[in-house]
Amino acid sequence: VLHEQLTPDPDAVDSALNAYFQIGARDVRTDALLELLVQVMDKAMFQQLRTTEQLGYVVSAGTQNKWGVCGLRCLVQSVHPPAFLETRMEAFLDEFAATLREMSAEDFAEHVQSLRTKKLEKDRSVDKLADRLMGEICSHEYVFDRKEREAEALAALVQSDGGGASAGAGARRGARERAQTARLPQGRGPFPPRQGGAGASGAARARGVVGGGVPQGGGDVRSAEV
């Protein structure tokens, strides 16, 4: 399902694209791999789409874990139409997959150690500790030592086992099979025609809204299965 929703402000000049790629059921190793992927991807994505191509003001990659399922979220806010942003994001993901395959052992080890260091840091405040523990309770997963377990999983990784490359492959499989894309075009102009983009070529790909709802002020909403 592809979801497009106009902004409630008719004078808005910005649009947005939020693409979610479902990886699969959560476990400690998969969560650690996904965070490792995001650590490498976020900086590369910002450099390419924001700095080099100057597509938008906000460019970011992150994890999105709900109901026992983990996924990769890519967000771009821009003055360009969402359909165009989607094609550029897909191009970046293809290039980034090659970057992962060509990553040196030294760079891989550096990324792993950097993430392990973050995992082993103590909570900086009682509020941070409470938020982390309450997150486990609300999700009914109760893995209160998740950070320590993920640090152990990262320590056991070697690049030949798959490491970041396997996480990247998982993201690409998610893009082909379990992709959800939400487009927020600027103003109240017509929807741009779909030209392809993230997840367009796989027969089993699906798109859906992340968030949603009917905009105020009579804004238009369009959803279509592909």
C-alpha positions in Angstrom: 0.0 0.0 0.0 1.3 3.4 -0.9 -0.1 6.2 1.2 -0.1 9.9 0.2 -1.5 12.7 2.4 -1.4 16.4 1.7 -0.3 18.7 4.5 -3.1 20.7 6.2 -1.3 24.0 5.3 -2.1 25.0 1.7 1.0 27.3 1.7 3.4 24.7 2.8 6.5 24.4 0.6 8.0 21.3 2.2 7.1 17.7 1.5 8.3 14.5 3.3 9.0 10.9 2.6 9.1 8.3 5.4 10.1 4.8 4.3 10.0 1.9 6.6 11.6 -1.4 5.8 10.6 -4.3 8.0 13.4 -6.7 8.9 11.7 -9.3 11.0 11.1 -10.6 14.5 13.3 -9.0 17.1 16.1 -10.8 18.9 19.3 -9.5 20.5 21.6 -10.2 17.6 19.2 -8.9 14.9 18.7 -5.7 17.0 22.4 -5.2 17.4 23.0 -5.8 13.6 20.3 -3.3 12.7 21.8 -0.6 15.0 25.2 -1.3 13.5 23.7 -0.8 10.0 22.0 2.5 11.1 25.2 3.8 12.6 27.0 3.4 9.3 24.1 4.4 7.1 22.9 7.5 8.9 26.1 9.5 8.3 26.5 8.2 4.7 22.8 9.0 4.0 23.1 12.5 5.3 26.4 13.1 3.4 24.9 11.9 0.1 21.3 13.2 0.2 21.7 16.3 2.3 25.2 17.5 1.7 26.0 16.3 -1.9 22.6 16.3 -3.5 21.1 19.0 -1.2 17.7 17.3 -1.3 16.3 18.5 2.0 16.6 20.0 5.4 16.1 16.7 7.3 17.7 13.5 6.3 18.0 10.6 8.7 18.0 6.8 9.2 17.0 5.0 12.3 15.5 1.9 13.8 11.8 1.5 14.5 10.9 -1.4 16.7 7.2 -2.2 17.6 5.2 -5.3 18.6 8.2 -7.5 18.6 9.3 -6.6 15.0 12.3 -4.5 14.0 12.7 -2.3 11.0 14.7 0.4 9.3 13.2 3.9 8.9 14.5 6.5 6.4 13.2 10.0 6.5 13.7 13.0 4.1 12.0 16.4 4.4 12.4 18.5 1.3 11.0 21.0 -1.2 11.1 18.3 -3.8 8.1 16.0 -4.6 8.1 12.7 -2.5 8.1 10.6 -5.7 11.5 12.1 -6.7 12.8 11.7 -3.1 11.8 8.0 -3.3 13.9 7.4 -6.4 16.9 9.2 -4.9 16.6 7.1 -1.7 16.4 3.9 -3.7 19.5 4.9 -5.6 21.3 5.7 -2.3 20.3 2.2 -0.9 21.8 0.5 -3.9 25.0 2.4 -3.6 25.2 1.9 0.1 24.9 -1.9 -0.3 28.0 -1.8 -2.4 29.7 0.3 0.3 29.0 -2.4 2.9 30.4 -5.1 0.7 33.6 -3.2 0.2 34.1 -2.1 3.8 37.6 -2.9 5.1 38.0 -5.1 8.2 39.5 -2.1 10.0 36.5 0.1 9.4 34.1 -2.7 10.3 35.9 -3.3 13.6 35.9 0.4 14.4 32.1 0.6 13.9 31.5 -2.4 16.0 33.7 -1.1 18.9 32.1 2.3 18.7 28.6 0.8 19.1 29.8 -1.6 21.9 31.1 1.4 23.8 27.8 3.2 23.5 26.0 0.0 24.7 28.2 -0.3 27.7 27.8 3.3 28.9 25.8 3.7 32.1 22.4 5.5 31.9 23.2 9.2 32.3 20.2 9.9 34.5 17.5 8.2 36.5 15.0 9.4 33.9 17.0 7.6 31.1 17.1 4.4 33.2 13.4 4.6 34.0 12.5 5.2 30.3 14.6 2.2 29.2 13.1 -0.2 31.8 9.6 1.1 31.2 10.1 0.5 27.4 10.8 -3.2 28.2 7.7 -3.4 30.4 5.4 -1.7 27.9 6.6 -3.9 25.1 6.1 -7.0 27.3 9.7 -8.2 26.4 11.3 -7.7 29.8 14.9 -7.9 28.5 16.2 -5.5 31.2 19.8 -6.2 30.4 19.3 -5.7 26.6 22.3 -3.3 26.3 24.7 -5.8 27.9 23.4 -8.7 25.7 23.7 -6.6 22.5 27.2 -5.6 23.5 28.1 -9.3 23.8 26.5 -10.1 20.5 28.5 -7.3 18.9 31.7 -8.6 20.4 31.1 -12.0 18.8 30.7 -10.5 15.3 33.4 -10.9 12.7 33.1 -9.5 9.2 33.2 -12.9 7.5 30.1 -13.9 9.5 28.1 -11.3 7.7 28.2 -8.5 10.2 27.0 -5.2 8.7 26.7 -6.7 5.3 24.0 -9.2 6.5 22.1 -6.4 8.1 22.3 -4.5 4.9 21.1 -7.5 3.0 18.2 -7.8 5.5 17.3 -4.1 4.8 17.3 -4.8 1.0 15.1 -7.8 1.5 12.8 -5.7 3.6 12.8 -3.1 0.9 11.7 -5.7 -1.7 9.2 -7.6 0.4 8.0 -5.6 3.4 8.3 -1.9 2.5 5.9 0.8 3.8 6.1 4.3 2.4 4.3 7.4 3.5 4.4 10.5 1.2 3.5 14.0 2.4 3.4 16.3 -0.6 3.6 20.1 -0.1 0.5 22.3 -0.4 -2.7 21.1 -2.1 -1.3 20.6 -5.6 -2.0 17.4 -7.6 -0.2 14.2 -6.6 2.8 13.5 -8.8 2.7 10.3 -10.9 4.5 7.4 -9.4 7.8 6.7 -11.2 9.0 3.7 -9.2 11.3 4.2 -6.3 11.9 2.2 -3.1 10.4 -1.2 -3.4 8.7 -0.6 -6.8 10.2 -3.5 -8.7 9.7 -6.5 -6.4 6.5 -8.4 -7.0 6.0 -9.1 -3.3 6.7 -5.6 -2.1 4.0 -3.9 -0.1 3.6 -0.3 1.0 1.6 1.2 3.8 1.1 4.3 5.8 3.4 5.0 8.8 1.2 7.1 11.0 -1.7 8.4 9.0 -5.1 9.9 9.7 -7.2 12.5 7.8 -5.7 16.0 7.5 -7.7 18.9 8.8 -9.2 21.5 6.5 -10.4 19.1 3.8 -6.9 17.8 2.8 -6.9 15.0 0.3 -5.8 11.4 1.1 -5.0 8.8 -1.5 -4.0 5.1 -0.9 -3.5 2.5 -3.5 -2.3 -1.1 -3.5 0.5 -2.0 -5.8 
